[in-house]
Amino acid sequence: MRPLTDNRIPHAEKRIFMKKLLLHTCCAPCMIYPLERLRQDGFDVSGFFYNPNIHPAPEFNLRRQAVEEYGKGQQVPVAFPEYDPDIFFRTVPESLGFPARCAYCWKLRLSQTARYARENGFTAFTTTLLVSPYQDIEVIKQVGNLAAEEQGVLFYFEDFRPGFRKAHDQAKKAGIYCQKYCGCVYSERERAMAKKKK
């Protein structure tokens, strides 16, 4: 199977080839708009919360709980692989620096998502990372396509960024946990340093 590199496939064909879709989910607020859009297009969506980058463990648990609660409320099954931050530190050394380390982090997470999709009968996968205006959407697209090729599944690409602000406002109003940094210890440190400078 060839990975999808754009969003020009007719809706009817999407349903035929990609009906069962795995949504890599980084957090509950970022899940809101992609889930809405995918369901509008007739996809049968399941979530996959694979984020060994999130640090520390209490932060991971807050995000996991928010995704679990939102998933239940939306009747979306979500898989939660075991939390293993060591794999992140082995894969994404601090010496890489920003933004190079992000591509390594995305590769780690989307490769595992593609593998899970193949092993569990999903024809395609995508990611909530595509909703954030703070991420490099073109690099995520490349990483997703590569992961899809390696695992023999499809990567569904859509620019979900237009729904980011509305979804995050919706999350805040609903009392859904909204994090203050991307997740990794490196970004958390950088945020703290920026605060000190101010």
C-alpha positions as CSV (number, residue, x, y, z in Angstrom):
1,M,0.0,0.0,0.0
2,R,1.2,3.5,-0.7
3,P,0.9,6.2,1.9
4,L,-1.4,9.1,1.2
5,T,0.3,12.4,0.7
6,D,-2.7,14.6,0.3
7,N,-6.4,14.9,1.0
8,R,-7.8,14.8,-2.5
9,I,-9.4,11.3,-2.4
10,P,-13.1,11.4,-2.9
11,H,-15.2,10.7,0.3
12,A,-16.7,7.5,-1.0
13,E,-13.2,6.1,-1.6
14,K,-12.0,7.1,1.8
15,R,-14.8,5.1,3.4
16,I,-13.9,2.0,1.3
17,F,-10.1,2.0,1.8
18,M,-9.7,3.7,5.1
19,K,-12.9,3.3,7.1
20,K,-11.1,1.8,10.1
21,L,-8.8,4.6,11.2
22,L,-6.4,4.8,14.1
23,L,-5.9,8.3,15.6
24,H,-2.6,8.8,17.4
25,T,-3.7,11.1,20.2
26,C,-1.3,13.5,22.0
27,C,-3.9,15.0,24.4
28,A,-7.6,15.5,24.8
29,P,-7.9,19.1,23.6
30,C,-6.1,18.3,20.4
31,M,-8.3,15.2,19.9
32,I,-11.5,17.3,19.7
33,Y,-11.4,18.7,16.2
34,P,-9.7,15.8,14.3
35,L,-12.2,13.4,15.8
36,E,-15.1,15.6,14.7
37,R,-13.7,16.0,11.2
38,L,-12.9,12.3,10.7
39,R,-16.4,11.3,11.9
40,Q,-17.9,13.8,9.5
41,D,-16.1,12.0,6.7
42,G,-17.5,8.6,7.8
43,F,-14.4,7.1,9.5
44,D,-14.6,4.6,12.2
45,V,-12.1,6.1,14.6
46,S,-10.1,4.6,17.5
47,G,-7.5,6.4,19.6
48,F,-4.0,5.4,20.4
49,F,-2.3,7.3,23.2
50,Y,1.4,6.6,22.7
51,N,3.5,9.4,24.1
52,P,6.6,8.3,26.0
53,N,7.9,11.8,25.5
54,I,5.6,13.2,28.2
55,H,7.4,14.1,31.4
56,P,7.2,13.8,34.3
57,A,4.9,10.8,35.2
58,P,2.2,12.9,36.9
59,E,1.9,15.1,33.8
60,F,1.6,11.9,31.7
61,N,-1.2,10.7,34.0
62,L,-3.1,13.9,33.8
63,R,-3.1,13.8,30.0
64,R,-3.9,10.1,29.9
65,Q,-6.9,10.6,32.3
66,A,-8.2,13.5,30.2
67,V,-8.0,11.4,27.0
68,E,-9.6,8.5,28.7
69,E,-12.5,10.5,30.0
70,Y,-13.0,12.4,26.7
71,G,-12.8,9.1,24.7
72,K,-15.4,7.5,26.9
73,G,-17.7,10.6,26.5
74,Q,-17.3,10.4,22.8
75,Q,-17.6,6.6,22.7
76,V,-14.2,6.3,21.1
77,P,-12.1,3.2,22.1
78,V,-8.6,4.3,23.0
79,A,-5.6,2.0,23.5
80,F,-3.1,3.0,26.2
81,P,0.3,1.3,25.7
82,E,2.6,1.0,28.7
83,Y,4.3,4.3,29.7
84,D,8.1,3.9,29.1
85,P,9.9,7.3,29.1
86,D,13.3,5.5,28.8
87,I,12.6,4.8,25.2
88,F,12.1,8.5,24.5
89,F,15.5,9.3,26.2
90,R,17.2,6.6,24.2
91,T,15.7,7.8,20.9
92,V,15.8,11.6,21.4
93,P,19.0,12.8,23.1
94,E,19.0,16.3,24.4
95,S,22.1,17.1,22.3
96,L,19.8,17.2,19.2
97,G,18.4,20.5,20.2
98,F,15.2,22.2,19.0
99,P,13.6,21.7,16.5
100,A,15.7,18.7,15.3
101,R,14.7,16.6,18.3
102,C,11.0,17.0,17.4
103,A,11.3,15.0,14.2
104,Y,12.9,12.1,16.2
105,C,10.1,12.3,18.7
106,W,7.4,12.2,16.0
107,K,9.1,9.3,14.2
108,L,9.2,7.3,17.5
109,R,5.5,7.9,18.1
110,L,4.1,7.6,14.6
111,S,6.2,4.5,13.8
112,Q,4.7,2.8,16.8
113,T,1.2,4.0,15.8
114,A,1.7,2.6,12.3
115,R,2.9,-0.8,13.7
116,Y,-0.1,-0.9,16.1
117,A,-2.4,-0.1,13.2
118,R,-1.0,-2.9,11.0
119,E,-1.1,-5.5,13.9
120,N,-4.7,-4.6,14.9
121,G,-6.4,-4.5,11.5
122,F,-6.5,-0.8,10.9
123,T,-6.2,0.3,7.2
124,A,-4.9,3.7,8.0
125,F,-3.7,6.0,10.8
126,T,-3.3,9.8,11.4
127,T,-2.4,12.0,14.3
128,T,-3.7,14.9,16.4
129,L,-0.3,16.5,16.0
130,L,-1.6,17.8,12.7
131,V,-4.0,20.2,14.6
132,S,-1.3,22.2,16.4
133,P,-0.1,25.5,14.9
134,Y,3.1,25.0,17.0
135,Q,4.3,21.9,15.1
136,D,5.9,21.6,11.7
137,I,3.1,20.1,9.8
138,E,5.2,19.3,6.7
139,V,7.8,17.3,8.7
140,I,5.0,15.4,10.5
141,K,3.5,14.6,7.1
142,Q,6.9,13.2,5.9
143,V,7.4,11.2,9.1
144,G,3.8,9.8,8.9
145,N,4.3,8.8,5.2
146,L,7.6,7.1,6.1
147,A,6.1,5.2,9.0
148,A,3.2,4.1,6.8
149,E,5.5,2.8,4.1
150,E,7.5,0.8,6.6
151,Q,4.4,-0.9,8.0
152,G,2.4,-1.3,4.9
153,V,-0.6,0.8,6.0
154,L,-1.9,4.2,4.9
155,F,-1.2,7.6,6.5
156,Y,-4.1,9.9,6.3
157,F,-3.0,13.5,6.0
158,E,-5.3,16.5,6.7
159,D,-4.4,20.0,7.9
160,F,-6.5,20.1,11.1
161,R,-5.1,23.4,12.2
162,P,-8.1,25.6,11.4
163,G,-10.0,23.9,14.3
164,F,-7.2,24.3,16.9
165,R,-8.4,27.5,18.7
166,K,-12.1,26.6,18.8
167,A,-11.3,23.1,20.1
168,H,-9.0,24.4,22.9
169,D,-11.6,27.0,23.9
170,Q,-14.2,24.2,24.0
171,A,-11.8,22.1,26.2
172,K,-11.3,24.9,28.7
173,K,-15.0,25.6,29.0
174,A,-15.6,21.9,29.5
175,G,-12.9,21.7,32.2
176,I,-10.7,19.4,30.2
177,Y,-7.1,19.4,31.2
178,C,-5.0,21.7,29.0
179,Q,-1.2,21.3,29.3
180,K,1.3,24.2,29.2
181,Y,4.1,22.6,27.2
182,C,4.5,20.0,24.5
183,G,5.4,17.2,26.9
184,C,9.1,16.5,26.9
185,V,11.4,17.5,29.7
186,Y,13.5,19.5,27.2
187,S,10.6,21.7,26.2
188,E,9.5,22.0,29.9
189,R,13.0,23.3,30.8
190,E,13.0,25.7,27.9
191,R,9.6,27.1,29.0
192,A,11.0,27.5,32.6
193,M,14.1,29.3,31.3
194,A,12.0,31.7,29.1
195,K,9.9,32.5,32.2
196,K,13.0,33.4,34.2
197,K,14.2,35.7,31.4
198,K,10.9,37.6,31.5
